[in-house]
Each structure stands twice: as structure tokens, then as C-alpha cells.
């Protein structure tokens, strides 16, 4: 048999291996945008690199207001604002860490009771998104950013005053803080999917993850010194100032990112192995790539007028009248069934805070490993798969995450138990944090890649499950460490993490089958929530 050319091979491959499933995308064009052998050359490609990467999703052909068409500077400005918003919210959660003993003595309560204040924040943060995200889906991201951030600042002022009053107002304030800061868990990832293309999201989600984990780690570091030199009251006042500074930048540099206009779609047309023998109502798994759009490719771009800067700052410019608040509220409960969604040194306050510098450095390392490095792995796998991207192509990086998580927990617990030099446990915490950053971000990116059309509801589901577990954790962790010691607790957690990471092997091998099952089962349609 005569040897077939590369172009012929790649053309036939596109005609035979593209299987419709949530998250499967045609990401690379092997012959580039100038090819004439296939219809893929009609699609819009990235202008950087070798030009083989297809823009997913395809930006609007006629609407200059499409966030995908914004300049790189504008996109990065929006991302920076979102990360600052998430960072401030993340800081407010663990900022009590350096002052737990002072609060315990002031309120006359045990450390366990002070820990309950953190639990109140966590549980309200997780389930607060059930209220916020339906609003973000229907009315847009901008009003939720502005409203939640403002209320978060008010809650910090409340806590600054309550921290020198009585315990009850303080714990109630912490509960409201959790409710107001809840959108940091879901809103920024939705913004990333709004304005960045598929091949760019891994890096951007990892930067967001750094903002959240960095806030969790820098918050105790900074607040510990503030508490030591000033007071707990001033720790909350200072973060309130930071939040209100961010409020100003959000007002002027955070336009609406939700887009309700028309974009060209890359569709997988269901056909049989022999196109000339196609019969009605006969479907197979093979498909053909085509471009589908409700608009003419040659339509002049001035058909839709570009909004002025001041009009883009309207409080609620993108209301989606097709969205049902009730259905959006209930969807996260259905998403919980989706397989692709369910993964002794006596330091002073300031010195306790410095311990969190190591996890922050670890998070920086984890950010690179789960962002640019994981993207390279996925792009390599995409090229080997003839340009078709599957969400599972990011999962091999989890092998590094599990190694770092287990090693970090082992080093930190053993050195702490043996009372070695402080460098031992601090180094272990850094390694552990790198693994945690990787695991959290890879799980989030994989879920978003698999169900990008449900990004808001998806992050609500993830946030609720995470916060529920963290809330339960605050009730048991202190007593567990006292009873069994740090080594037992840390290594039990590490073993649970390793077991959960092993499930990614199943997802890597069967993830696409799960996504096809999700598509065929259509649970949202059956429950009337589609």
C-alpha cells in the first residue's frame, strides 16, 4: 500500500477520532491557518508562536465588546484586580492565627472556642456562593465583585470593633465575613474563563490559586506582626483599608466580563464511517469538524457599536434574561454527582507569622508546576493527539503533586515531633504547600475544562464541598492532634491525599467515558435545570 502523506493522515484523523464529549476541544491545527486541505483553516488562530493553536472559544466576528477580543493589557488588568480581590478575601480567613492566644485570654474562652470563629467563616463562605453565583450568572460578574467586596470591608470594620468587645458579636461578625467573601472561591475562575482562551487558562488559574493560597499564608505572616506591635483591632482595620483600595480599582478597572453575544462555534457533526452512506437518525462516535455560527463571516464589525469606557462601568450592564435564578441555584447540587467534580517552639506572634513565609514560597513553586509546566505537558499530549485537547491531559502533573504533598507532610511532622531545628518543619510546610497548590489548581482547571459552560455553578459546588470539609476539620483538628500527635495526624492526611490522587489514574484512563456518560445522561435536562 502506498505511503500516505502527513496531510492526508491528519485530515483522516480529524474525520475519524473526534468524539463529542464535554471538554473535548480541537485546539491545534497541524497544518496551520494557511492550510487549504481542511476546513480548519477557516477558524481563528492565535497570532503568537507557530500559529497552529486554534482560539477556543472562537471570539465574536462582529461584536468588538466581546471580552475575548480585549487587549492583553486590559485582560491582565482585569485578572490583577480579580486576584487582588481574592487575595484580600483569603487574608481575612486565617489572619487570626497569630493572635489566637490573645483572643482566648481576652474573651476568656478556650482555643477550641476561638477555632469555632474560623469554622463560622468557612461554612458561611462555602454555602454563601449558593446565593452569590446565581446572581453572577444572571446579572453579571461586576455587580457581585463590587457588592461583595464592599460588604467584606464593612465586615472587617465590624470585627475590628468586636475584637475588643465580647465573643458573640465577634463570632457573628466572622460568620458574616465568610458570607461576604464567599465569591472569591468562584467568581475569579469564572472571570478567567470569560476573558482567556483555553490554551491560556492553566497559567491564569494558577495565578489565581497563588492569590488565594498566598493570602492564606501571607495573611497570618503580616497580621502576626501587626497583632504583636499594635492589636487584633488594627489587623482588621488594615485589611479593611486594603479592601477599600481594591474597591476603587474594581470600580474603574473591572468591566463586565460576562458575554451574551454571538460567537462562532466549533461543532462535531455526527456521521458514519462512510459519509456517502449516511442514513437519517443513525449516530456513531466519529465526527467531522465544522464551523457553526449564526452570523455571516464577512459581516462588518461596525454592526455592533463598541461601548465607551464610561458605559462599560455600568453597575449591571449584562443581564441575561434567559437565566433562571432558581435553576442556577439548584444546579450545583446536581453537579455533586459528576465524577469529574468530586478530589512546640514557643514562638512569639511575629515569629509564628514568619512560619507562613515558607508555604508562600512553596506556593510560588506550585504555581509554576501547575501552570506553565502543566500546560507544556498538556500541549505535548495535544500534539501527539493530532491537535485534539482532552481535559485529562493535565492530570499527569498530579504525580508531582502527590509526591510533594506526601514528602512535605512527612518532613514537617517528623522534624516537629523530634523537636529539631525550626528549619525542618518550616521546610516541610513549604514542600507541603507546593503540593497543595498544585493539587487544588489542577483539580479546578480540570473541572473547568470539562464543564466550561457551567463555570459559575461548578465553582459553587467545589467551594461548598471544600468549605464543608474545612468546617468539620475545625471541630476535630485540635483534639485529634492532642490525642494522637502531629505525626499520626499529618501522615493520615497525607495517606488520604495520596488515595485521592490515585483516583486521577481512573480519570486519566476513563475520564472521557465519564464525560460522555454525563453528556448522555443529561441530568440537568432530566431535573429541569438545564
C-alpha positions in Angstrom: 0.0 0.0 0.0 1.4 3.4 -0.9 2.6 5.5 1.9 0.2 8.3 2.8 1.3 11.9 3.3 1.2 13.6 6.7 -1.5 16.0 5.5 -3.7 13.1 4.3 -3.2 11.3 7.6 -4.0 14.3 9.7 -7.1 15.0 7.6 -8.4 11.5 8.0 -7.6 11.6 11.7 -9.7 14.7 12.2 -12.5 12.9 10.3 -12.4 9.8 12.5 -11.3 10.4 16.0 -13.1 13.5 17.2 -15.6 12.2 19.7 -18.2 14.7 21.1 -17.8 15.0 24.9 -17.9 17.9 27.4 -14.5 19.3 27.5 -13.1 17.8 24.3 -11.8 20.5 22.0 -10.0 20.9 18.7 -7.1 23.0 20.0 -4.3 22.6 17.4 -4.3 22.7 13.6 -1.4 20.5 12.5 -1.1 22.3 9.1 -1.5 25.8 10.5 -4.0 28.6 9.5 -2.8 28.7 5.9 -3.8 25.2 5.0 -6.4 24.6 2.3 -6.9 20.9 2.6 -9.3 21.2 5.6 -12.0 23.5 6.8 -10.0 24.1 9.9 -8.1 27.0 8.2 -11.4 29.0 8.4 -11.1 29.1 12.2 -9.3 32.0 14.0 -5.8 31.0 15.2 -3.5 32.5 17.8 -1.1 35.1 16.3 1.8 34.0 18.6 4.1 31.0 18.2 3.8 28.8 15.1 0.1 29.7 14.6 -1.1 26.1 15.0 -3.2 26.8 18.1 -6.9 27.4 17.4 -8.6 30.0 19.5 -11.1 28.2 21.9 -13.6 29.6 22.3 -13.8 31.5 19.0 -14.2 35.2 19.6 -17.1 37.1 18.1 -16.8 38.1 14.5 -19.0 41.2 14.7 -19.0 42.4 18.3 -16.0 44.4 19.4 -17.2 44.3 23.0 -16.5 40.5 23.3 -14.1 40.2 26.3 -12.1 37.6 24.3 -11.2 40.5 21.9 -9.9 42.8 24.6 -6.2 43.8 24.5 -3.7 41.7 26.5 -3.2 44.8 28.8 -6.9 45.0 29.6 -7.2 41.3 30.3 -4.2 41.3 32.6 -5.6 44.4 34.4 -8.9 42.6 35.0 -7.1 39.5 36.2 -4.9 41.6 38.5 -8.0 43.1 40.0 -9.6 39.7 40.5 -6.5 38.3 42.1 -6.3 41.3 44.5 -9.9 40.7 45.4 -9.3 37.0 46.0 -6.1 37.8 47.9 -7.8 40.2 50.3 -10.6 37.8 50.9 -8.2 34.9 51.6 -6.2 37.1 54.0 -9.2 37.7 56.2 -9.8 34.0 56.9 -6.5 32.9 58.7 -5.4 36.3 59.9 -6.4 35.3 63.4 -3.7 32.6 63.5 -1.1 34.9 65.1 -3.5 36.1 67.8 -5.4 33.0 68.9 -3.9 33.0 72.4 -4.6 36.8 72.8 -8.2 36.3 71.8 -8.6 33.3 74.0 -7.3 35.3 77.0 -9.3 38.4 76.2 -12.6 36.6 75.7 -12.0 34.1 78.4 -12.6 31.2 76.0 -10.6 28.1 75.2 -8.6 27.8 72.0 -11.3 25.4 70.7 -13.9 28.1 71.0 -11.7 30.6 69.2 -11.3 28.0 66.4 -15.1 27.9 66.1 -14.9 31.5 64.9 -12.8 30.3 61.9 -15.3 27.5 61.4 -18.1 30.0 61.2 -16.2 31.8 58.4 -15.5 28.7 56.5 -19.1 27.2 56.5 -20.6 30.6 55.5 -18.0 31.1 52.9 -18.7 27.8 51.2 -22.5 28.0 51.2 -22.6 31.7 50.6 -21.8 31.0 47.0 -25.2 29.4 46.6 -26.6 32.9 46.9 -23.9 34.9 45.1 -23.2 32.9 42.0 -26.8 32.7 40.6 -26.6 36.5 40.7 -23.3 36.5 38.9 -24.7 34.1 36.2 -27.8 36.2 35.6 -26.7 39.7 36.3 -23.0 39.5 35.5 -19.8 39.4 37.4 -19.3 43.2 38.0 -22.2 43.8 40.5 -21.1 40.8 42.5 -17.5 42.0 42.6 -18.5 45.4 43.8 -21.1 44.4 46.3 -19.3 41.5 48.0 -16.0 43.4 48.2 -17.7 46.4 49.8 -19.6 44.3 52.3 -16.3 42.3 53.0 -14.7 45.6 54.0 -17.6 46.5 56.3 -17.4 43.1 58.0 -13.7 43.7 58.7 -14.5 47.0 60.4 -17.2 45.2 62.4 -14.6 42.6 63.5 -12.1 45.3 64.4 -14.5 46.7 66.9 -15.9 43.4 68.1 -12.4 42.0 68.7 -12.3 44.2 71.8 -15.9 43.7 72.9 -17.4 40.3 73.6 -17.2 36.8 72.0 -20.7 36.6 70.5 -20.5 39.7 68.2 -17.1 38.6 67.1 -18.2 35.1 66.0 -21.3 36.6 64.3 -19.0 39.0 62.5 -16.8 36.1 61.4 -19.9 34.4 60.0 -20.9 37.4 58.0 -17.3 37.9 56.8 -17.5 34.3 55.4 -20.8 35.1 53.7 -19.5 38.3 52.1 -16.1 36.9 51.0 -17.6 33.7 49.5 -17.4 34.8 45.8 -13.6 34.7 45.9 -13.9 31.0 45.5 -16.0 31.0 42.4 -16.1 34.5 40.8 -12.4 34.8 39.7 -12.2 31.4 38.0 -15.4 32.3 36.1 -13.8 35.6 35.0 -10.7 33.7 33.8 -12.9 31.5 31.5 -14.7 34.7 30.4 -11.7 36.5 29.0 -9.0 33.9 28.3 -8.7 31.2 25.7 -8.4 27.5 26.6 -4.6 27.4 25.9 -4.1 30.3 28.3 -6.2 29.3 31.3 -3.8 26.9 33.0 -1.4 29.7 33.8 -4.1 32.2 34.7 -5.9 29.8 37.1 -2.6 29.0 38.7 -2.0 32.8 39.3 -5.5 33.0 40.9 -4.6 30.0 43.0 -1.4 31.7 44.1 -3.5 34.7 45.1 -5.8 32.6 47.3 -3.1 30.4 48.9 -0.8 33.4 49.1 -3.4 35.3 51.0 -3.9 32.3 53.3 -0.1 32.3 54.0 0.8 36.0 53.9 -2.3 36.9 56.0 -1.0 35.2 59.1 2.5 36.4 58.5 1.5 40.1 58.2 -1.2 40.1 60.8 1.0 38.3 63.4 3.4 41.3 63.4 0.5 43.8 63.4 -1.1 42.0 66.4 2.3 41.9 68.2 3.1 45.5 67.7 -0.5 47.0 67.6 -3.5 44.9 68.3 -6.0 42.5 66.7 -8.2 45.5 66.1 -5.6 47.1 63.9 -5.1 43.9 61.9 -8.7 44.0 60.8 -8.6 47.8 60.2 -5.6 47.5 57.9 -7.1 44.7 55.8 -10.3 46.8 55.6 -8.2 49.7 54.2 -6.7 47.3 51.6 -10.2 46.1 50.6 -11.5 49.6 50.1 -8.4 50.5 48.0 -9.3 47.5 45.8 -12.9 48.7 45.8 -11.7 51.8 43.9 -9.7 49.8 41.4 -12.7 47.4 40.9 -15.0 50.4 40.1 -12.7 51.8 37.5 -10.9 48.8 36.1 -13.2 45.8 36.4 -15.6 46.0 33.5 -18.2 43.3 33.0 -16.6 40.1 31.6 -19.8 38.0 31.0 -20.6 38.0 27.3 -24.1 37.2 26.0 -23.5 37.9 22.3 -22.9 35.5 19.4 -19.7 33.7 18.8 -18.7 31.1 16.1 -18.8 27.6 17.4 -16.6 24.6 16.5 -19.1 21.7 16.2 -18.7 17.9 15.9 -21.1 16.8 13.3 -22.2 13.2 13.9 -21.5 11.0 10.8 -20.9 7.3 9.9 -17.6 5.8 8.8 -18.8 6.1 5.2 -20.2 9.6 4.5 -21.7 8.6 1.2 -23.9 6.0 3.1 -25.2 8.4 5.8 -28.8 7.5 6.9 -31.2 9.6 8.9 -31.2 9.1 12.7 -28.0 6.9 12.7 -25.3 8.2 15.0 -21.8 6.9 15.8 -18.9 8.1 17.9 -16.9 9.5 15.0 -17.4 13.1 13.8 -16.3 15.8 11.5 -15.1 19.2 12.4 -17.1 22.2 11.1 -17.7 25.8 11.9 -21.1 26.8 13.1 -22.2 30.4 13.5 -25.4 32.4 13.5 -23.7 35.3 11.7 -22.0 35.7 8.4 -18.2 35.6 8.5 -18.0 38.7 6.3 -20.3 40.8 8.4 -18.8 44.2 9.1 -17.5 44.6 12.6 -19.2 48.0 13.0 -22.6 46.3 13.0 -22.2 46.4 16.8 -21.0 49.6 18.3 -18.2 49.5 20.8 -19.1 50.7 24.3 -17.4 53.8 25.7 -15.2 53.5 28.7 -17.9 55.1 31.0 -20.7 52.9 29.6 -18.5 49.8 30.4 -18.5 50.9 34.0 -22.3 50.5 34.4 -23.2 48.6 37.6 -25.1 45.9 35.8 -24.6 46.0 32.0 -25.1 42.4 31.1 -28.4 40.9 32.4 -29.1 37.5 30.9 -32.8 37.3 30.7 -32.6 33.6 29.6 -31.1 32.6 33.0 -33.4 31.3 35.7 -32.2 32.1 39.2 -34.0 29.1 40.7 -32.4 26.7 38.2 -28.9 28.3 38.7 -29.3 27.9 42.4 -30.1 24.2 42.2 -27.5 23.2 39.5 -24.6 22.9 42.0 -26.5 20.1 43.8 -26.7 18.1 40.6 -23.1 18.8 39.8 -22.1 17.0 43.0 -23.0 13.7 41.2 -20.5 14.4 38.3 -17.4 12.2 38.6 -15.2 14.9 37.1 -16.0 17.3 40.0 -15.9 15.0 43.2 -10.9 15.4 44.8 6.5 23.1 70.4 8.8 26.1 69.7 7.2 28.8 71.8 7.4 31.4 69.0 6.0 34.9 69.6 3.2 36.2 67.3 5.7 37.7 64.8 7.8 34.5 64.7 4.7 32.4 64.3 3.8 34.6 61.3 7.2 34.0 59.7 6.5 30.3 59.6 3.9 31.1 56.8 6.6 32.6 54.6 7.8 29.0 53.7 4.3 27.9 52.5 4.1 31.0 50.4 7.4 30.2 48.7 6.1 26.7 48.2 3.0 28.1 46.6 5.2 30.0 44.1 6.9 26.8 43.1 3.5 25.0 42.9 2.1 27.9 40.8 4.7 27.2 38.1 4.3 23.4 38.3 0.5 23.5 37.9 0.5 26.4 35.5 3.2 26.8 32.7 4.7 23.4 33.4 1.4 21.5 33.4 0.4 23.5 30.2 3.5 22.2 28.5 2.7 18.7 29.4 -0.9 19.1 28.1 0.3 20.8 24.9 2.8 18.0 24.2 0.0 15.5 24.7 -2.3 17.6 22.4 0.2 17.5 19.6 0.6 13.7 19.9 -3.2 13.5 19.7 -3.2 15.4 16.4 -4.4 18.7 17.9 -7.4 17.5 19.9 -7.2 18.6 23.6 -8.8 16.4 26.3 -9.0 17.8 29.9 -7.3 14.7 31.2 -4.1 15.8 29.5 -3.3 18.0 32.6 -3.6 15.1 35.0 -0.1 13.6 34.7 1.2 16.6 36.7 -0.7 15.2 39.7 2.2 12.7 40.1 4.4 15.6 41.2 1.7 17.0 43.4 1.2 13.7 45.4 5.0 13.3 45.8 5.3 16.9 47.2 2.3 16.5 49.4 3.4 13.3 51.0 7.1 14.3 51.3 6.1 17.7 52.9 3.8 16.1 55.4 6.4 13.5 56.4 9.2 16.1 56.8 7.1 18.6 58.7 5.6 16.1 61.1 8.8 14.0 61.9 11.0 17.1 62.4 8.3 18.7 64.6 7.9 15.6 66.6 11.7 15.2 67.1 12.0 18.9 68.0 14.7 19.5 65.5 15.9 22.9 64.5 12.9 25.1 63.3 14.1 24.9 59.7 12.9 21.2 59.5 9.2 21.7 60.0 9.2 25.1 58.2 10.8 23.5 55.1 8.3 20.7 55.3 5.4 23.1 55.3 6.9 24.7 52.2 7.1 21.4 50.3 3.6 20.5 51.5 2.2 23.9 50.3 3.7 23.4 46.8 1.9 20.1 46.6 -1.4 21.6 47.9 -1.2 24.4 45.4 -0.7 22.0 42.6 -3.5 19.7 43.6 -6.1 22.4 44.2 -5.3 24.3 40.9 -5.1 21.1 38.8 -8.4 19.9 40.1 -10.0 23.3 39.5 -8.6 23.6 36.0 -9.6 20.0 35.0 -13.2 20.7 36.2 -13.4 24.0 34.4 -12.0 22.4 31.2 -14.6 19.6 31.4 -17.6 21.8 32.0 -16.7 25.3 31.0 -20.3 26.2 30.2 -21.1 25.7 33.9 -18.1 27.5 35.3 -20.1 29.6 37.9 -22.2 26.7 39.2 -19.2 24.4 39.1 -17.1 26.6 41.4 -20.1 26.9 43.8 -20.1 23.1 44.1 -16.4 22.9 44.6 -16.5 25.7 47.2 -19.4 24.2 49.1 -17.7 20.8 49.4 -14.3 22.3 50.3 -15.7 24.6 53.0 -17.9 21.8 54.5 -14.8 19.6 54.9 -12.8 22.5 56.3 -15.6 23.4 58.7 -15.7 19.9 60.1 -11.9 20.0 60.3 -12.0 23.0 62.7 -14.1 21.0 65.1 -11.8 18.0 65.3 -8.2 19.0 64.5 -7.1 20.3 67.9 -8.4 17.4 69.9 -7.0 14.9 67.3 -3.5 16.4 67.5 -3.7 16.4 71.3 -4.8 12.8 71.4 -2.6 11.2 68.7 0.2 13.6 68.0 1.3 15.5 64.9 2.9 12.6 63.0 -0.3 10.5 63.1 -2.5 13.4 62.0 -0.2 14.6 59.2 0.5 11.2 57.8 -3.1 10.2 58.0 -3.9 13.3 56.0 -1.1 12.6 53.6 -2.3 9.0 53.1 -5.9 10.3 52.4 -4.4 12.7 49.8 -2.4 10.0 48.1 -5.5 7.8 47.9 -7.5 10.7 46.3 -4.7 11.4 43.9 -4.7 7.8 42.8 -8.2 8.3 41.5 -6.8 10.6 38.8 -5.4 7.4 37.2 -9.0 6.3 36.7 -9.9 9.8 35.4 -6.9 9.8 33.0 -8.0 6.4 31.6 -11.8 6.7 31.8 -12.4 10.5 32.1 -13.6 10.9 28.6 -16.0 8.0 29.1 -17.3 9.7 32.2 -17.8 12.9 30.3 -19.6 11.1 27.5 -21.8 9.5 30.1 -22.5 12.9 31.7 -23.5 14.2 28.3 -25.7 11.3 27.5 -27.3 11.1 31.0 -28.1 14.9 30.8 -29.0 15.1 34.5 -29.6 18.8 34.3 -32.2 18.3 31.5 -33.9 15.5 33.4 -34.1 17.5 36.5 -35.5 20.5 34.6 -32.4 22.7 35.5 -30.9 23.0 32.0 
